[in-house]
Amino acid sequence: MTADLARIGPLHQWGGLFATLPDSVQVLTEQFVAQVDLRLDPAGPAGADVAAYLGVALPEAPNTWVQGDTATVIWLGPDEWLVTSPFASPEALEAGLREAVGADGAVVDVSAQRTTLRLRGAHAADVLASGCAVDLHPSVFATGSAAQTTVGMAGIVLLALDDSASDYRLLVRSTFARYLASWLLDAAQEHS
């Protein structure tokens, strides 16, 4: 008999601490998402096959992300993307991408590598700015922008979710999640 285990993130017990923050700075843990690292030549045949499978073209502009119906694709480098999906299991997403890529690239399930936080509110950018070197002004870092950066001493992938510098998604390595959560709680106290 095989038991299905519930996926629990490293911050599943932090909801109470996050709830103490004011509306101007909200930190939320997001649901588990399948995450697959994808490497290929976007101009080759695999690029079109992956786009057809995902229902969205791979972003080719540096530091951007695109949203399809079932997946988000984040540009990490000229031939590397992070594909995330809350709708597919890690195994299904990896298998589908492997089939689309064939022998023309590499596909690796990295779902257990990162957890996801959402930072939003009127002071979200202010909190990030106190420990992040990215220019977060909406004219520079608006919806569709992505950056691999650090917040405090934690490496993250940062996504801008709106054009008003008030909604961000942070993908952080699971081993740094508690550090980042503590850092965000501490930085948010200034805006309470």
TAKA-V681771 format. One record per pair of residues at least 4 apart in sequence whose C-alpha atoms are under 7 Angstrom apart, sorted by sequence separation. I is the first residue (numbers start at 1). J is the second residue. D is the distance in Angstrom with one decimal. If there is no record, write none. Layout:
{{I J D} {I J D}}
This chain:
{{8 12 6.4} {14 18 6.3} {15 19 6.0} {16 20 6.8} {21 25 6.3} {22 26 6.7} {43 47 6.2} {45 49 6.5} {46 50 6.0} {47 51 6.2} {48 52 6.2} {49 53 6.2} {50 54 6.1} {51 55 5.6} {52 56 6.9} {67 71 6.2} {68 72 6.0} {76 80 5.3} {77 81 6.8} {88 92 6.0} {89 93 6.1} {90 94 6.0} {91 95 6.0} {92 96 6.0} {93 97 6.2} {94 98 6.0} {95 99 6.2} {96 100 6.3} {97 101 6.0} {98 102 5.8} {101 105 5.8} {120 124 5.1} {123 127 6.3} {124 128 6.4} {125 129 5.9} {126 130 6.5} {128 132 5.6} {129 133 6.8} {136 140 6.6} {137 141 5.8} {138 142 4.7} {141 145 5.5} {150 154 5.2} {151 155 6.6} {162 166 6.8} {172 176 6.6} {173 177 6.3} {176 180 6.2} {177 181 6.1} {178 182 6.1} {179 183 6.1} {180 184 6.1} {181 185 6.2} {182 186 6.1} {183 187 6.1} {184 188 5.9} {185 189 6.5} {188 192 6.8} {21 26 6.2} {42 47 4.5} {51 56 5.1} {59 64 6.5} {67 72 4.5} {75 80 6.5} {76 81 5.1} {88 93 5.8} {119 124 6.0} {135 140 6.8} {136 141 5.2} {150 155 4.3} {162 167 5.8} {172 177 6.1} {41 47 6.7} {51 57 4.5} {59 65 6.2} {66 72 5.8} {67 73 6.5} {75 81 4.7} {76 82 6.8} {135 141 6.8} {149 155 5.7} {150 156 5.7} {161 167 5.3} {51 58 6.3} {59 66 6.5} {65 72 7.0} {66 73 5.4} {74 81 5.4} {75 82 6.7} {149 156 5.6} {160 167 6.4} {161 168 5.3} {65 73 5.5} {66 74 6.7} {73 81 6.4} {74 82 5.1} {148 156 5.8} {149 157 6.4} {160 168 4.8} {161 169 7.0} {18 27 5.7} {65 74 4.3} {73 82 5.8} {74 83 6.4} {98 107 6.0} {148 157 4.6} {159 168 5.6} {160 169 6.7} {18 28 6.8} {64 74 6.2} {65 75 6.0} {73 83 4.5} {97 107 6.8} {147 157 5.7} {148 158 6.3} {158 168 6.9} {159 169 5.1} {64 75 5.6} {72 83 5.7} {73 84 6.5} {125 136 6.5} {146 157 7.0} {147 158 5.2} {158 169 5.9} {159 170 6.5} {56 68 5.3} {63 75 5.8} {71 83 6.6} {72 84 5.2} {146 158 5.5} {147 159 6.8} {158 170 4.8} {55 68 6.0} {62 75 6.3} {63 76 6.9} {71 84 5.5} {72 85 6.4} {94 107 6.6} {146 159 4.5} {157 170 5.8} {158 171 6.6} {54 68 7.0} {71 85 4.5} {94 108 6.8} {145 159 5.9} {146 160 6.5} {156 170 6.2} {157 171 5.0} {58 73 6.6} {60 75 7.0} {62 77 6.9} {70 85 6.0} {94 109 6.0} {145 160 5.5} {156 171 5.4} {157 172 6.7} {59 75 6.0} {144 160 6.2} {156 172 4.7} {54 71 6.6} {70 87 6.1} {143 160 5.0} {144 161 6.9} {155 172 6.5} {11 29 7.0} {132 150 5.9} {142 160 5.6} {143 161 4.9} {90 109 6.5} {132 151 4.8} {141 160 6.5} {143 162 4.7} {131 151 5.0} {132 152 6.8} {142 162 6.0} {143 163 5.5} {90 111 6.5} {131 152 4.8} {142 163 4.7} {154 176 6.2} {128 151 6.9} {138 163 5.4} {138 164 5.8} {154 180 6.4} {138 165 5.7} {137 165 6.6} {136 165 6.7} {42 79 6.7} {41 79 5.7} {40 79 5.3} {39 79 5.4} {40 80 6.7} {125 165 5.6} {39 80 4.5} {125 166 6.2} {38 80 5.6} {39 81 6.6} {124 166 5.3} {38 81 5.2} {123 166 6.8} {124 167 6.8} {37 81 6.0} {38 82 6.2} {122 166 5.4} {37 82 4.7} {121 166 5.0} {36 82 5.8} {37 83 6.4} {120 166 5.1} {121 167 6.6} {35 82 6.7} {36 83 5.2} {50 97 6.5} {53 100 6.7} {120 167 4.2} {35 83 5.6} {36 84 6.5} {119 167 5.9} {120 168 6.1} {35 84 4.4} {119 168 5.2} {34 84 5.4} {35 85 6.7} {50 100 5.3} {118 168 5.8} {119 169 6.3} {33 84 6.1} {34 85 5.2} {49 100 5.2} {50 101 6.5} {118 169 4.6} {33 85 5.3} {34 86 6.2} {49 101 6.9} {117 169 5.8} {118 170 6.2} {33 86 4.4} {116 169 6.9} {117 170 5.1} {32 86 6.8} {34 88 6.5} {46 100 6.4} {116 170 5.7} {117 171 6.5} {34 89 5.8} {35 90 6.6} {46 101 4.9} {116 171 4.6} {34 90 4.5} {115 171 5.7} {116 172 6.4} {114 171 6.0} {115 172 5.6} {36 94 6.3} {46 104 6.1} {114 172 5.1} {115 173 6.3} {114 173 4.1} {115 174 5.5} {113 173 5.5} {114 174 4.8} {127 187 5.7} {113 174 5.9} {127 188 5.9} {40 104 6.4} {40 105 4.4} {39 105 5.4} {40 106 6.6} {39 106 5.0} {38 106 5.9} {39 107 6.5} {123 191 7.0} {38 107 4.8} {37 107 5.8} {38 108 6.7} {36 107 6.7} {37 108 5.2} {36 108 5.5} {37 109 6.4} {36 109 4.4} {37 110 6.5} {35 109 6.1} {36 110 5.3} {35 110 5.4} {36 111 6.6} {35 111 4.3} {34 111 5.1} {33 111 7.0} {66 144 6.3} {65 144 5.1} {64 144 5.4} {65 145 6.2} {64 145 4.5} {65 146 6.2} {63 145 5.9} {64 146 4.8} {63 146 4.6} {63 147 5.4} {30 116 5.5} {29 116 6.2} {30 117 5.6} {29 117 4.6} {30 118 6.6} {28 117 5.6} {29 118 6.2} {27 117 6.8} {28 118 5.1} {27 118 5.7} {28 119 6.6} {27 119 4.8} {26 119 5.7} {27 120 6.7} {26 120 5.2} {25 120 5.8} {26 121 5.9} {25 121 4.7} {24 121 4.4} {25 122 6.6} {23 121 6.3} {24 122 4.8} {25 123 5.6} {24 123 5.5} {25 124 5.5} {9 115 6.6} {25 188 6.4} {10 174 6.4} {11 177 7.0} {10 177 6.7} {11 178 6.7} {22 192 5.8} {21 192 7.0}}
